[in-house]
């Protein structure tokens, strides 16, 4: 946005449940964190407003537990200084039908459950609310509270913990949060109560039921007696007269020549009117909430904005209705823009750059879009025409669709529907979308498209005694007061909204975020290849050749240290609530499964602690290539090689299990009962890919990782005869261990005993640790080495879901036990340091190195020493490690003093960051900025209120501003350092941002004689996102690769601007031109002053300079740029014997 001076839309796309809404929130969080705001509340309101709209506009579907039922465009607006001044939200395709009808295993909007389940008792009592299952609008869904709650106490706060547990949704503890958000965006208490009253009115309205009225002469209906109380409460909540509500849902009222005509309604029609009233009121309430939000983040003016467009994902149910019809049309439009942006832009760029490229083939979905948009045969046009027909037939829309589009390849009327289906064959059709085939039922298309309110609705709402209710319909009053012919149908509105969105996207520099849904089960840490491959194919990012490559059994992985570095950068933002699982995975990955690179592609490993007899139809191959029998006995900790993927049977003891090797996952097999009735003896089959090889691992449910620097022993403890304790195995430092199956079931409880490495026997029980791997996820312990040194450890038990044998049910658990030192220290400084605990011996720690501090505990003090920096030795104040804070991370300011003269005032500031993972602490010592000065001038850098002198040196200057925890956007200024300089700002450069991932630019520094020095600045993220590395270098650099010493000078209008500057062979020097625009350069040989013609310093070119000297008649000069402003001028020799650049005939004229 800063570079192009254009607005920047970010379009977030993907299937329903792929993570679009969460990704959009992360983008918004990033923008809020990265830029200043005109006032402190704007950022907070931008974030919270989205959460509020989620409560009213999101729901649970079969695809997504938090599915957005509307499309959203959030604009973040900036002023000329790129400060956030406010924002605005627009929405489209709000699915109001969900208020009254939900499919099987789906829910209504979240806010209804928050209100019924979690609102304080006084509010529920005033709204006369009961359990969610007492309301027709809520008991169609998957809540099933009738089976879970037998009574509903009116005088206590009702909590559906069992319901929430079963749904894996949080319907509790949220009402207060959203109530507070309304306060934060300045919704008054009175309006909040009005909102709650309307929500309650909608729920009570749905409980009004009808029956035929035997006394009616016009086939009318009446309200059944058991629903009369619901009618009364609904009228109270909407502040209307009961008689008026009675009339509006039992009769159709129209006005003709100032005469009101009332026509009684049938039961079916009355139900339809009741539901339409509920849907309309809720849609208008949602619109009012958006208006409140926009008022709270409004702004007077802006110069640019970034739009975050959270689209509605493609939806496909067994039978789809008009809502999915519109949603999938919008997705087709967005997909077309994506195709044009990704493939067409790439093609044009490659052509412009002259890069050879075969034709890019991708699916153009314009044919499908034409089916919706065509002015004559388009479906939206046909539906609008049908809406004007007085007698509408349910199957007429389907007939017209095929009559207007005969034999079209993307639609089909012939479907194989179930015999028991309530959908008629002549009411359905199939559309071939880019994302898959979708079947639509047209039975309600016309009614849902024709969204005009009845006259009786308008009369009814106008009679409300509550201004809030009346104002909800102001816009509709204005629209429907006009001729109904000009009233827009839903389809027409959708087309218009999408046209506006597409124009906004195409008129700007668009960015796409495409979310991929990893699995259909809506669970974490599971990637289904077929699911992912299918989505990539739909995006035309994946062809058959790619599929063959994907089927190849290889895996590309990052280096573990790189991943840990990335993890540290993520952790610097508040975007990871619980990093334990990721951190443990990285520790796991650092442990090589096998150090033998000659291992075959398929291996089977026995880690059960018992012999394992395996029968395998494909046979087993020895490592020398010979084929063995189809049955083999595998000892504990032994490998065998498999020939091909197939089924095998594994026998442990007397139990035989059939194993399918095609399943890459963890699967639990029951072997036999144990002494504990609740815990049978089980074996885990873990099929995993490591180092491009697939390993089939048979083991127990528990694996231990020793992430300390000392070996640990797994011991068998005799709780009666302690002298019979003995060691079972040793876990080396940074190694892993599969606990034998039998050991897990030795004791009546889930206990494993470990100790520090010692003798084979006679291990003291009081110097070992008992790990309750099933019931205690986190614990701390202290063990002693032989020399009496205490080792302080944190033990974390991680639970991983596993499948039941030969099924797809994730109802078993396996356990990873991670043993960490309580403290781990990372040196994120560019220099080596020393540290010591409790005045103990000094321990060296090199730059960018970590160490486990096994001897440190929470009562220790930590002192740092910097042996050499700025020609001095530094020592820090002692730091108390009690660490009583409970948040995940916090920071200490560490002050260093001269070690030899501690009383001197000069200090050095560093930061010690503490990241807490459960009860294990990772300490990182760092400096916020590393400054490198690669020019021949002394500089002064100002960051916030901190000024730092930067001498000419190759070693970094470490800078920590005093306000190191400030959330403001840190900016810097630069100037040349001089003794006579004052504090005026005329010689400071313009401010530049330092809170960037990477930025390369040029800053201009003026000196008193009006000369400008152009300095290149490179700001980059260091070994952690906590650190920024700033490098200053000259704008123009001269490199002499010639064997002859040369001199250079700048000239303007044939007048030399400086003295000639010498450049020796193989020397590199900075060059400071006075006039980059009009200036030229000359070069001459130092020993004879033979001078070249002038040449420009404008990149990029390569040429020969004629030098009037027989032995060296030409000098090659090449001017290049790095693309970010930095210019390099390179001089090289051109020898007479080299291949000539041009062959030409010799003439009698002067030599060439």
FENQUITA-V810620 format. One record per helix or strand. SS is the DSSP state (2 for helix, 1 for strand). FROM is the first residue (numbers start at 1). LEN is the number of residues. If there is no record, write none. Layout:
BEGIN
<<SS	FROM	LEN> <SS	FROM	LEN>>
END
This chain:
BEGIN
<<1	8	7> <2	20	15> <1	37	1> <2	40	18> <1	58	2> <1	67	2> <1	71	8> <1	84	9> <2	96	4> <1	109	1> <2	110	9> <2	121	6> <2	132	3> <2	145	3> <2	161	7> <2	175	10> <2	189	17> <1	210	3> <1	221	3> <2	225	14> <2	242	9> <1	251	6> <1	259	6> <2	267	30> <1	304	7> <1	320	1> <2	322	32> <2	366	8> <2	379	9> <2	396	9> <1	411	2> <2	425	3> <1	428	6> <1	436	6> <2	445	5> <2	455	8> <2	467	5> <2	474	7> <2	484	3> <2	490	17> <1	511	5> <2	529	10> <2	544	8> <2	560	12> <2	580	11> <1	602	6> <1	612	5> <1	620	2> <1	627	1> <1	631	4> <1	638	5> <1	647	6> <1	655	6> <1	666	7> <1	681	10> <1	693	7> <1	702	5> <1	712	5> <2	722	3> <1	726	6> <1	735	4> <2	741	4> <1	751	6> <1	761	1> <2	765	3> <1	768	5> <1	778	7> <1	790	15> <1	812	10> <1	823	5> <1	833	5> <1	843	3> <1	850	4> <1	861	9> <1	872	5> <1	879	2> <1	889	10> <1	907	11> <1	920	7> <1	929	5> <1	939	5> <1	946	5> <1	953	7> <1	971	6> <1	992	2> <1	998	9> <1	1012	10> <1	1028	7> <1	1036	5> <1	1046	7> <1	1055	2> <1	1061	3> <1	1067	5> <1	1080	6> <1	1091	1> <1	1095	2> <1	1101	6> <1	1114	8> <1	1127	8>>
END
